[in-house]
């Protein structure tokens, strides 16, 4: 009788290392601020940041601006990912077109987004459109590259086999190309899920009347450093949540890989 492997991870003392490390860092931070007696506008203590967080949550300010930024991130990630998937699929099947346009795509990535963000805000205004476009441009390239790489890595003999069986392009896409390229595509989505937050914030820092980037600008102008830390932590929470969501989707859609390993 074959032994079945358990997928459940056992708790070990090593699991305590990350949270204990964070806790020790916060205690050391609190201690150093107390000893050095830095003013709050230079370096607030963790307790002061927590107090500012609770105040902003109770007032509703933090939630309102967080939802605005989250909406921009989700829209930008959706638009950028969709365009990247479609264009990546097209370029992967048309190498000549790829050679024509790829130098322009690479050159566009060499331009810092912070440099062209002011132009996009001028052209599209300080509303949500410019933020979504900046976010889409930020996530576009990693996903497009991974789509092309994923499709190109599919063994040629498998494609020839399906064509010899008179499979339609739709059947090849469904049963070969998508399953074959999906692991690599999810790698690009992981990267883009964090870059999308950066793109939205760059747009808000350039020009906006709402969002976490706007909140950072406002707090910085008022020397409210504790609020800047709160906002940055919220951005980290959004990026981490999106990353974990992509990981969960990856595990769901790639269950067949785990079943094959087991």
N, C-alpha and C positions, 0 to 999 in steps of 0.2 A: 504494500500500500504506500503510495507516494505521500510524502509529508507536504502539507499545505502551508505556504508562507503567510504569515500574518502581516497585513498592511498597517496595523496599528503601531505607532511609535511608542516605545516605552519611555517613561520619564526617567531622566538621569540627572545627577548633580550638574552636569555640563549645561543643561537647559537653563540653569539659574544664572549663568555667567553674564549674558547680555543685560537682563534687567538689573542685576546687582551692579554691573559696570555703570549703567545709566544713573542709578540711585547714588552711587559713590561720587559720580561726576557732579550731580546736582548739589550734594552735601558740600563738596569741596568748593563749588562755585559760591554757594551761600556763605560759607566760612570766609573765603577770600574777600568777597564784597564787604562783609561785616568788619573784617580786620582793616582793610584798606580805606574803608569809609568813602568809597567813590560816590559822588552824587548820582541820583537815579537817572538823570538825563544822559549820563555817560555810560554806566553799566548797572542796570537794575538787577537785583537779586531774584532768584527763582520765585521766592515768596511774593515779591512785588509784581512779577509777571503773572503769577496765578491770580493775585488780587485784581489786576487790570483785566484779565480774561473774564473773571466772574462778573465784573461790572459791565463789560461790553456785551456779555451774553444776556444779562438781565435787561439791559437797555434795548436789546434787539438790533443794535448797530452791526455787530459782528455777523450775525446770521444773515442779515439782509445783504451785506456786501459779499459774503461767502457764496450765497446762492447765485448772485449775479456772475461772479467769476466762474463758478462751477458750470453755469449754463453756457458761458462763452467757451469754456474748455471742452464741454461735451459736443457742442455744435462744431467747433473747430476740428476736433478729433474725428468726428463723423464725416465731415466734408472732406478733410484732407485724406483720410483713410480710403474713402470711396474713390476719389480721383486717383490716388496712388495705386489702388488695386486694379482699376480699369486700365490706366496708362501702363502700368507694369506688365500686365497680361498682354497688352498690344505690342509693347516693345520686345517682350520675350519671344514673340512669334514673328517679329519683323526686324531682324538684325540690321538691315540696311537703314531703316528709319531710326533705329537706336543710335547708329554711328553718326547720323546727321544731327540729331537733337541732343545727344548726351553731353557734348561739350558745353552747350548752353545750360543744361541742367546742373552740371558740375560747377560752372562759373557762378550760377545763381546761389549755390550753397557757400561759395567763398565770401559772399557779401554778408557781413554781420546783420542780423535781423534788427538790431538796435539802430543801425544806420538808415535803413529804409522804412522803419516804423513811422517816423515823423511824416514821411511823404504819404504813406497810406492813410494816416490820420487826416492829413490835409485833403486828400482826394475823396475819402469816404466819410469824413467827419469823425467826431469823437464818440459816436454811438457803437452799438454792438457789431456792426458790419466790419469795421476796421479790425476789431479784436478777433473776430472769427477768421478773417482772412490771414492775419498774422499768425494765428494759431495753426491754421491749415497749412500755410507755407512751412512752418516749423516741423510739422510731423510728416510732410509729404515725402521727402527724400528717403528717410530710413525705410519706410514701408515699401516704396517703389523699388528700391534696390533689393530688398529681401524677396519681393515677389519675383523679380527677374531671376535672382539666384536660385530660388526655390524651384521655379519651373525648369531652369536650365539643368538642374541637378537630377531631374528625373531620368532614369536610364533610357537610352534611346531604343534598346531592344523591346522594352515594354510598350513604348509608343508604336513601334513597328508591329508588335503583336496585335494590339487593338485595331490598328488600321487594316491588318490582314484579315481580321474578323469582321471587317466592314462596320466598325463602330462609328457612329456619328460624332461630329465635333462636340455636341452636347454631352454624349456619353463619355467621351474621353475626358472632358472637363470634370464631370461629376465623379467618375470612378477612378481616374488616374491622376489628373493634374491637381485637383483640390486636395485629395488626401496626401499626395506626394509633396506638395509645396507648403502645406499648412504648418508643419513644425517650424519652418524657416520664417514664414510670414508672422507667426506669433512672436518670434524673436524681435522682429521689427516693431510689432505692436507694443511690446514691453517697453522698448526704448521710447517710442513715440508717446506713450501714456504719460511719461514724466516730462517729455519735452513740450507737450501741449500746455502744461501749466506755465512753463517758462514763457511760451509764446503769448499766452493771454496776459500775463503780468507785464511783459515788455510793452504790449499795446496800452495797458492801463497806465503804466508809468509815463508813457509818452503823452497821453492826453485822454482823460476820462473824467466823468463826474460820478462814477460809482464803481464798485469792485474793490478787491483787496489791494490792488496796485494803487488805486486812488486813496485808499485808507492809509497805505504806507506813506504816500506823499504828504497827506494831511498830518499824520502823526509826526513825521520828520520835521515838518515846518513848525509844529508846536513843541518840539523837543520832548515829545512823549515817546521815549525810547522803549518803555515797557510795552506800549501798544504796537510798536514796530515788531518786537519779538513775538507778540501774540499773533500778529498777521502772518509773519513768516512761518510760524508753527502751523497755522491753518493751511497755508500753501503746501507745506510738507505733508500734512494729513490728507489733502486732496490728492497729491501725487501718489502717495503710498496706497490710498484706497483704490485709485484707478489701476495701479500696477497689480495689486492683489486681485482685482476683478478680472484683469486680463489673464492672470495665472489660473484663476478658477475656470474661466472659459476655455483656456488651453487644456486643462485636465479633462473638461467635459467633452470637448470635440476630439481629443486624442486618446480616448479611452482604449481604442483598439491597440495603440502602441503598448500600453501597460498590460493589456490582456495577452499580447504576443510575447512580452518579456516573461510573464508568469507562466 
